[in-house]
Amino acid sequence: MSYKLNSDFDDQDISFALILSCRLQLLITSNSQKYVLKGHAT
């Protein structure tokens, strides 16, 4: 029983970390695109 709870908790942690990293990656790519556009504008 405790093993199942632990595995469920691990799955939640992994999916949470995946969502966080995906959002972070999107943030970084959009920011770098803005910098590139700014650099070309100036």
GIJONOR-V275355 format. One line per field, one symbol per residue. phi: phi as a letter, one per 30 degrees, with the letter a starting at -180 (. if undefined). A space follows every 50 residues. Layout:
BEGIN
phi = ???
END
This chain:
BEGIN
phi = .ddddddddddddddddddddddddddddddddddddddddd
END
